[in-house]
Amino acid sequence: MDQDVEYQTDPITSEVVRNKLEGIANEMQSTLFRSSYSPIVKEGLDASASLFTIEGETLAQAIALPFHLATLIPMVRKVIEEFNLNQMIDGDIYIMNDPYHGGTHLPDIALIMPIFSGGELIAFSAAMTHHQDVGGMSPGSVPTNATEIFQEGIRIPPLKYSSGGIVNETLLKLLKLNVRLPDSFEGDLNAQLAACEIGRRRISDLESRYSVKVLKNIFSDLLNRSELMTRRAIRELPDGKHSYFDFLDNDGIDLDTPIKIEVSVLVEDDSVHIDFQGTSGQVRGPFNLMPSGAYAAAYFAVHAMTDPDIPTNGGCFRPITLSLPPKSIINPEEPAPVNARTSTMKRVAGCITSALGQFVPDRAPADSAGEMLLLAFGGERVDGSRYVVGELIASGSGASEGMDGVDVIETDGTNCMNLPVEALEMDVPIRVHKTELRTGSGGAGKFRGGLGLVREYEILHGDVVFTHRGERHNYPAHGVLGGQSGAKAYSKIRRGNGAEEVIKSKVVDTLSQGDRIIVTTAGGGGYGAPELRLDSSIRNDIADRKIIESEK
């Protein structure tokens, strides 16, 4: 017993355990990537893994998508709420995706596994994967023209997927019957099971070195330490209130109506409160964001703008509170559609970051384009087999003091990858004719915004249902301190007969053999007055084709 007390208070032991927990989470995620079937996971890395305490606080998370990891929190807590902890047994696994029960959007399905040691529940392992298709009105389950959640795919409330290690085959059959790629769907679920099992095994191994009591005390200590470090970092900000607003192009239905995101950030002593008064109301299209997503964006932004080196766990989130107006785009009412919530979540994170930047102007970045252009293609191969494939295309990040923006990179809480050309062309009858940096798209400044991307696709066989979910077609990423805005995004369809159709940022359309899609993503904002940029940097810009000589 005295040894337990010693371990509780030993900072070296706590740090060893913390690093071990983070290693476990990263191993879980690596298992996800290696074992999944879908290209959007194998290549796009759209999956995440975490460990949780039995109270539902994040214990450790993989180096992955910050948004996924934060949005897992309400899902784990919902499972804890719905199912009695005392009745859980080793081998139980829970499944859910329903946004109105704590999820985010229907393609993101979570599996949650309780972890036991000596018959005692000590933690949860959880894995979330963006499934390539979960049904609904369009292949890929991300229809930009959905007007209610019932059009977006199958809803899964918190359910027991496995009991004592035995999978509920009836539930699995039901789920597979409602998706377009049942074999891939089951394969990705099995990858999630494998990831959760890795978490269970490694925590059990850890318990063999330390008692359950010692581990639980260390878990509590790690959370408390991160909370104290976060509060200390917040205290370094001046007390006060700053606001920022930006726009989404439209909601996918009313294509000429912008959506306003407005935040006010209040810093008082060691806490941060974020108010969304002034943000647009709930919209008809699928760009509504559940509260879990707003919290995820806030957690990411505050952590990034205070001290990103603080170990990330539930303790970091305790000093942060939000006010979310009901029936707004960040707190919609059922059955509002939500499948495109990533665009809204990224803009929320960007606005919070920019508002926090006003507290520390020397650390304030220019706006990132923050565009995760999502393309989904659904059709048939030459052999008659069905395919659904998703693409995630990034844009330019904003510049900051001493640093140009990064070209074509995910920002504002996402961390996905595009599909390699070879992986796409080997899997489906689509040819990529062009992939190149978009010259001149970064905002000019003392430090230049990051560039967007140009990519061109051609349909090689049959008719294809095509989904395009873009942003920054109407509202560019703004510069700061005299820096200029980045270039707007632009996309078009070039039909086989030569006719061209401009895409108003969102569309669901049918493509035929010979049709081409040309997408150009937006650039990040510049930092500081352009006339302050060094001549040597301008020469490098021209040599690297970031700008043409006439733009210098």
VENTAMO-V261606 format. One record per residue. N is the residue number from 1. RES is the residue in one small letter. SS is DSSP state (alpha for helix, beta for strand, coil for the rest). PSI is psi in whole degrees, 0 to 359 (NA if undefined). Layout:
{{N:RES:SS:PSI} {N:RES:SS:PSI}}
//
This chain:
{{1:m:coil:316} {2:d:alpha:325} {3:q:alpha:322} {4:d:alpha:314} {5:v:alpha:318} {6:e:alpha:316} {7:y:alpha:324} {8:q:alpha:319} {9:t:alpha:2} {10:d:coil:110} {11:p:alpha:330} {12:i:alpha:314} {13:t:alpha:317} {14:s:alpha:318} {15:e:alpha:322} {16:v:alpha:314} {17:v:alpha:319} {18:r:alpha:312} {19:n:alpha:324} {20:k:alpha:317} {21:l:alpha:317} {22:e:alpha:323} {23:g:alpha:322} {24:i:alpha:314} {25:a:alpha:318} {26:n:alpha:325} {27:e:alpha:321} {28:m:alpha:313} {29:q:alpha:319} {30:s:alpha:322} {31:t:alpha:319} {32:l:alpha:309} {33:f:alpha:320} {34:r:alpha:331} {35:s:alpha:344} {36:s:coil:157} {37:y:coil:320} {38:s:coil:138} {39:p:alpha:328} {40:i:alpha:340} {41:v:alpha:309} {42:k:alpha:318} {43:e:coil:320} {44:g:coil:345} {45:l:coil:33} {46:d:coil:69} {47:a:beta:159} {48:s:beta:162} {49:a:beta:147} {50:s:beta:162} {51:l:beta:145} {52:f:beta:153} {53:t:coil:169} {54:i:coil:352} {55:e:coil:354} {56:g:coil:20} {57:e:coil:144} {58:t:beta:126} {59:l:beta:316} {60:a:beta:148} {61:q:beta:152} {62:a:coil:163} {63:i:coil:95} {64:a:coil:217} {65:l:coil:111} {66:p:alpha:321} {67:f:alpha:314} {68:h:alpha:312} {69:l:alpha:321} {70:a:alpha:324} {71:t:alpha:349} {72:l:alpha:335} {73:i:alpha:305} {74:p:alpha:336} {75:m:alpha:316} {76:v:alpha:317} {77:r:alpha:327} {78:k:alpha:320} {79:v:alpha:317} {80:i:alpha:321} {81:e:alpha:319} {82:e:alpha:331} {83:f:coil:136} {84:n:coil:123} {85:l:alpha:324} {86:n:alpha:344} {87:q:alpha:355} {88:m:coil:145} {89:i:coil:164} {90:d:coil:130} {91:g:coil:352} {92:d:coil:142} {93:i:beta:138} {94:y:beta:149} {95:i:beta:146} {96:m:beta:158} {97:n:coil:352} {98:d:coil:118} {99:p:alpha:330} {100:y:alpha:8} {101:h:alpha:17} {102:g:coil:353} {103:g:coil:193} {104:t:coil:296} {105:h:coil:164} {106:l:coil:325} {107:p:coil:336} {108:d:beta:100} {109:i:beta:132} {110:a:beta:139} {111:l:beta:134} {112:i:beta:125} {113:m:beta:123} {114:p:beta:142} {115:i:beta:127} {116:f:beta:154} {117:s:beta:120} {118:g:coil:32} {119:g:coil:0} {120:e:beta:132} {121:l:beta:125} {122:i:beta:342} {123:a:beta:176} {124:f:beta:143} {125:s:beta:144} {126:a:beta:143} {127:a:beta:132} {128:m:beta:133} {129:t:beta:138} {130:h:beta:107} {131:h:coil:139} {132:q:coil:328} {133:d:coil:135} {134:v:coil:30} {135:g:coil:205} {136:g:coil:191} {137:m:coil:350} {138:s:coil:148} {139:p:coil:134} {140:g:coil:345} {141:s:coil:32} {142:v:coil:53} {143:p:coil:122} {144:t:coil:349} {145:n:coil:16} {146:a:coil:143} {147:t:coil:357} {148:e:coil:155} {149:i:alpha:336} {150:f:alpha:342} {151:q:alpha:356} {152:e:coil:349} {153:g:coil:190} {154:i:coil:134} {155:r:coil:133} {156:i:coil:106} {157:p:coil:174} {158:p:coil:116} {159:l:beta:158} {160:k:beta:113} {161:y:beta:327} {162:s:beta:138} {163:s:beta:114} {164:g:coil:30} {165:g:coil:359} {166:i:beta:116} {167:v:beta:140} {168:n:coil:93} {169:e:alpha:328} {170:t:alpha:314} {171:l:alpha:317} {172:l:alpha:317} {173:k:alpha:318} {174:l:alpha:314} {175:l:alpha:314} {176:k:alpha:330} {177:l:alpha:343} {178:n:coil:12} {179:v:coil:158} {180:r:coil:338} {181:l:coil:73} {182:p:alpha:322} {183:d:alpha:316} {184:s:alpha:320} {185:f:alpha:312} {186:e:alpha:321} {187:g:alpha:319} {188:d:alpha:324} {189:l:alpha:319} {190:n:alpha:325} {191:a:alpha:320} {192:q:alpha:319} {193:l:alpha:316} {194:a:alpha:320} {195:a:alpha:315} {196:c:alpha:322} {197:e:alpha:322} {198:i:alpha:316} {199:g:alpha:316} {200:r:alpha:313} {201:r:alpha:315} {202:r:alpha:324} {203:i:alpha:322} {204:s:alpha:319} {205:d:alpha:321} {206:l:alpha:321} {207:e:alpha:336} {208:s:coil:342} {209:r:coil:330} {210:y:coil:148} {211:s:coil:161} {212:v:alpha:317} {213:k:alpha:316} {214:v:alpha:315} {215:l:alpha:314} {216:k:alpha:321} {217:n:alpha:322} {218:i:alpha:317} {219:f:alpha:313} {220:s:alpha:319} {221:d:alpha:318} {222:l:alpha:319} {223:l:alpha:316} {224:n:alpha:321} {225:r:alpha:315} {226:s:alpha:323} {227:e:alpha:313} {228:l:alpha:318} {229:m:alpha:321} {230:t:alpha:316} {231:r:alpha:323} {232:r:alpha:319} {233:a:alpha:322} {234:i:alpha:323} {235:r:alpha:337} {236:e:coil:346} {237:l:coil:144} {238:p:coil:140} {239:d:coil:147} {240:g:beta:189} {241:k:beta:131} {242:h:beta:149} {243:s:beta:161} {244:y:beta:149} {245:f:beta:156} {246:d:beta:179} {247:f:beta:147} {248:l:beta:150} {249:d:coil:313} {250:n:coil:182} {251:d:coil:11} {252:g:coil:345} {253:i:coil:300} {254:d:coil:88} {255:l:coil:348} {256:d:coil:11} {257:t:coil:113} {258:p:coil:161} {259:i:beta:124} {260:k:beta:133} {261:i:beta:117} {262:e:beta:132} {263:v:beta:147} {264:s:beta:123} {265:v:beta:120} {266:l:beta:121} {267:v:beta:120} {268:e:beta:111} {269:d:coil:254} {270:d:coil:23} {271:s:beta:158} {272:v:beta:128} {273:h:beta:133} {274:i:beta:124} {275:d:beta:135} {276:f:coil:21} {277:q:coil:132} {278:g:coil:347} {279:t:coil:146} {280:s:coil:152} {281:g:beta:174} {282:q:coil:138} {283:v:coil:164} {284:r:coil:325} {285:g:coil:183} {286:p:coil:25} {287:f:coil:12} {288:n:coil:146} {289:l:coil:126} {290:m:coil:155} {291:p:alpha:326} {292:s:alpha:323} {293:g:alpha:322} {294:a:alpha:319} {295:y:alpha:319} {296:a:alpha:317} {297:a:alpha:319} {298:a:alpha:316} {299:y:alpha:315} {300:f:alpha:310} {301:a:alpha:315} {302:v:alpha:317} {303:h:alpha:317} {304:a:alpha:326} {305:m:alpha:357} {306:t:alpha:280} {307:d:coil:95} {308:p:coil:350} {309:d:coil:351} {310:i:coil:131} {311:p:coil:127} {312:t:coil:114} {313:n:coil:187} {314:g:alpha:337} {315:g:alpha:328} {316:c:alpha:335} {317:f:alpha:346} {318:r:coil:326} {319:p:coil:3} {320:i:beta:127} {321:t:beta:155} {322:l:beta:147} {323:s:beta:118} {324:l:coil:103} {325:p:coil:133} {326:p:coil:151} {327:k:coil:29} {328:s:beta:174} {329:i:coil:343} {330:i:coil:12} {331:n:beta:64} {332:p:coil:168} {333:e:coil:134} {334:e:coil:138} {335:p:coil:43} {336:a:coil:141} {337:p:coil:151} {338:v:coil:8} {339:n:coil:333} {340:a:coil:24} {341:r:alpha:341} {342:t:alpha:319} {343:s:alpha:318} {344:t:alpha:317} {345:m:alpha:318} {346:k:alpha:320} {347:r:alpha:323} {348:v:alpha:313} {349:a:alpha:318} {350:g:alpha:319} {351:c:alpha:318} {352:i:alpha:318} {353:t:alpha:315} {354:s:alpha:324} {355:a:alpha:317} {356:l:alpha:328} {357:g:alpha:335} {358:q:coil:339} {359:f:coil:329} {360:v:coil:76} {361:p:alpha:328} {362:d:alpha:345} {363:r:alpha:1} {364:a:coil:121} {365:p:coil:157} {366:a:coil:165} {367:d:coil:134} {368:s:coil:153} {369:a:coil:324} {370:g:coil:23} {371:e:coil:115} {372:m:coil:86} {373:l:beta:119} {374:l:beta:126} {375:l:beta:135} {376:a:beta:133} {377:f:beta:131} {378:g:beta:122} {379:g:beta:203} {380:e:beta:144} {381:r:coil:173} {382:v:coil:327} {383:d:coil:3} {384:g:coil:352} {385:s:coil:150} {386:r:beta:146} {387:y:beta:152} {388:v:beta:126} {389:v:beta:139} {390:g:beta:144} {391:e:beta:141} {392:l:beta:113} {393:i:beta:128} {394:a:coil:179} {395:s:beta:192} {396:g:coil:146} {397:s:coil:162} {398:g:coil:150} {399:a:coil:165} {400:s:beta:175} {401:e:coil:121} {402:g:coil:3} {403:m:beta:127} {404:d:coil:156} {405:g:coil:157} {406:v:coil:138} {407:d:coil:134} {408:v:coil:73} {409:i:beta:144} {410:e:coil:137} {411:t:coil:177} {412:d:coil:39} {413:g:coil:353} {414:t:coil:160} {415:n:coil:43} {416:c:coil:174} {417:m:coil:152} {418:n:coil:165} {419:l:coil:133} {420:p:coil:144} {421:v:alpha:317} {422:e:alpha:320} {423:a:alpha:320} {424:l:alpha:310} {425:e:alpha:331} {426:m:alpha:336} {427:d:alpha:323} {428:v:coil:158} {429:p:coil:64} {430:i:beta:135} {431:r:beta:137} {432:v:beta:115} {433:h:beta:336} {434:k:beta:136} {435:t:beta:113} {436:e:beta:156} {437:l:beta:146} {438:r:coil:98} {439:t:coil:133} {440:g:coil:6} {441:s:coil:340} {442:g:coil:139} {443:g:coil:135} {444:a:coil:153} {445:g:coil:178} {446:k:coil:323} {447:f:beta:130} {448:r:coil:142} {449:g:coil:154} {450:g:coil:154} {451:l:coil:152} {452:g:coil:191} {453:l:beta:150} {454:v:beta:129} {455:r:beta:139} {456:e:beta:129} {457:y:beta:150} {458:e:beta:134} {459:i:beta:126} {460:l:coil:343} {461:h:coil:133} {462:g:coil:187} {463:d:coil:142} {464:v:beta:131} {465:v:beta:122} {466:f:beta:129} {467:t:beta:131} {468:h:beta:116} {469:r:beta:98} {470:g:coil:173} {471:e:coil:175} {472:r:coil:25} {473:h:coil:334} {474:n:coil:331} {475:y:coil:109} {476:p:coil:166} {477:a:coil:121} {478:h:coil:148} {479:g:coil:173} {480:v:beta:155} {481:l:coil:42} {482:g:coil:352} {483:g:coil:150} {484:q:coil:161} {485:s:coil:153} {486:g:coil:165} {487:a:coil:148} {488:k:coil:159} {489:a:coil:160} {490:y:beta:132} {491:s:beta:152} {492:k:beta:158} {493:i:beta:129} {494:r:beta:109} {495:r:coil:163} {496:g:coil:334} {497:n:coil:5} {498:g:coil:346} {499:a:coil:143} {500:e:beta:142} {501:e:beta:121} {502:v:beta:136} {503:i:coil:125} {504:k:coil:58} {505:s:coil:323} {506:k:beta:139} {507:v:beta:147} {508:v:beta:120} {509:d:beta:169} {510:t:beta:128} {511:l:beta:153} {512:s:coil:168} {513:q:coil:131} {514:g:coil:343} {515:d:coil:149} {516:r:beta:150} {517:i:beta:124} {518:i:beta:120} {519:v:beta:139} {520:t:beta:117} {521:t:coil:164} {522:a:coil:162} {523:g:coil:159} {524:g:coil:162} {525:g:coil:154} {526:g:coil:161} {527:y:beta:123} {528:g:coil:162} {529:a:coil:135} {530:p:alpha:327} {531:e:alpha:348} {532:l:alpha:357} {533:r:coil:138} {534:l:coil:142} {535:d:alpha:322} {536:s:alpha:324} {537:s:alpha:321} {538:i:alpha:317} {539:r:alpha:321} {540:n:alpha:322} {541:d:alpha:315} {542:i:alpha:315} {543:a:alpha:324} {544:d:coil:3} {545:r:coil:29} {546:k:coil:331} {547:i:coil:163} {548:i:coil:159} {549:e:alpha:328} {550:s:alpha:343} {551:e:alpha:353} {552:k:coil:NA}}
//
